[in-house]
Amino acid sequence: MRPLGSSLIAADPRRSARNGAHPSRRPRIKGTVDWGVHDPSRVLPPPEVLDAFGLPPSAELRPVVDGHINVSWLAIAPRRQLLLQRINHDVFRRPEQVQENIVRITDWLRRACLDEGVADIERAVLRVAPTRDDGALARDGSGWCWRAFHYIPGSRTELEVATAIQAESAAAAFGRFQRRLGGFPVDRLHETIPRFHDTPWRFAGLAAAAEDDALGRRAGCGEEIDGFEAHASSASILLELSDHGATQRPVHNDAKLSNVLLDSTTGAALCVIDLDTVMPGSPLFDFGEMVRSMAHRSAEDETDLDRVVVEPELYGAIARGYLAEMGELLHERERPLLFDAARLLVLENGVRFLTDHLRGDLYFRVSRPGQNLDRARAHLALLTSLDAREDLLRELPRGASIPVAAT
């Protein structure tokens, strides 16, 4: 699922969707947006999809223009507001399994919220909107799978962290998400993207892409390839946790600020969204991703690398929020690796961006030439900043003084 915030929904949707305006004249919105072939306004939900989800042909359609993977629309009808998404089959080869995971996860979370006495469950957990025949997906005439979620009014998302309080609140939301799924049987989760956090495998992919050099791009990023390869020895640190008794749990795997729905008025975290990549794994994957995406104030594709600096205040806020929910549930070997998880996720994502650059930008959307290379360079700079502050950052979570489970 993609963010629902008004800042990410294009104005004048009917006109922008159908008048064929030149991409350069459309409003630019912060985030990774490809106004070319991935422009959502070129992939309107067809009439059969609207009908499948009980929407009239006259439903107002507003393209949601942020996100790397799926194409999303907000559909507004007199009695119904739904987020419609066309699932990217190139990334998710088995969309039925993706949606089956989401239905199981959201059902479990709703029961957990009921047990906790959460006052407004409709704003605390995503609700899947079924088709007319009670299915989870609808196929259009071209074979693409579409799904729908009930829109949560009075909500928004943000792409970049503004304050330490916001970072702490978002981190707590991901911690609650993990905690509430603590008893979920992981064997009921499909692996929607195989080897997603297999970092050694990601390094092998980078080596293969550099060796193939199909597009002749290697000459322009040799320094970056060497920079990442220098850290390859640390790639297995989280995968080895299971050898020491740490069990796999349901993990979000894309734990960034834009995947937390916020209250439009108070800014409080409401619920975690974008559940396509929930799979079994180490809970530290999510902590690492939060640090990668929220512990600094630079853009993902920042070209002024002097601005790519980890802020201890934000790092500490993330640790406090997350550990307030998950501190007691971490294995005794997991908590000492919080910093290592942050470092690993920066490293892994940088490797993925660089690999995609070498292969021709096939996975991550780009809005300009060289954007994935810029993303990779920014991650190398972020890794350098983490390493420069390692002693301080390793000490920050200790201030939470939360007991650690030994089982």
Secondary structure as GFF3:
##gff-version 3
##sequence-region A 1 407
A	DSSP	three_ten_helix	6	8	.	.	.	ID=ss1
A	DSSP	alpha_helix	13	18	.	.	.	ID=ss2
A	DSSP	three_ten_helix	23	25	.	.	.	ID=ss3
A	DSSP	three_ten_helix	40	42	.	.	.	ID=ss4
A	DSSP	alpha_helix	47	52	.	.	.	ID=ss5
A	DSSP	beta_strand	60	64	.	.	.	ID=ss6
A	DSSP	beta_strand	71	77	.	.	.	ID=ss7
A	DSSP	beta_strand	80	86	.	.	.	ID=ss8
A	DSSP	alpha_helix	95	116	.	.	.	ID=ss9
A	DSSP	three_ten_helix	121	123	.	.	.	ID=ss10
A	DSSP	beta_strand	138	139	.	.	.	ID=ss11
A	DSSP	beta_strand	145	150	.	.	.	ID=ss12
A	DSSP	beta_strand	155	156	.	.	.	ID=ss13
A	DSSP	alpha_helix	164	180	.	.	.	ID=ss14
A	DSSP	three_ten_helix	186	188	.	.	.	ID=ss15
A	DSSP	alpha_helix	199	212	.	.	.	ID=ss16
A	DSSP	three_ten_helix	218	220	.	.	.	ID=ss17
A	DSSP	alpha_helix	222	229	.	.	.	ID=ss18
A	DSSP	three_ten_helix	232	234	.	.	.	ID=ss19
A	DSSP	three_ten_helix	239	244	.	.	.	ID=ss20
A	DSSP	beta_strand	249	251	.	.	.	ID=ss21
A	DSSP	three_ten_helix	257	259	.	.	.	ID=ss22
A	DSSP	beta_strand	260	263	.	.	.	ID=ss23
A	DSSP	beta_strand	269	272	.	.	.	ID=ss24
A	DSSP	beta_strand	279	281	.	.	.	ID=ss25
A	DSSP	alpha_helix	284	294	.	.	.	ID=ss26
A	DSSP	three_ten_helix	305	307	.	.	.	ID=ss27
A	DSSP	alpha_helix	312	326	.	.	.	ID=ss28
A	DSSP	three_ten_helix	327	329	.	.	.	ID=ss29
A	DSSP	three_ten_helix	335	337	.	.	.	ID=ss30
A	DSSP	alpha_helix	338	359	.	.	.	ID=ss31
A	DSSP	alpha_helix	371	388	.	.	.	ID=ss32
A	DSSP	alpha_helix	390	395	.	.	.	ID=ss33
A	DSSP	three_ten_helix	396	400	.	.	.	ID=ss34
###
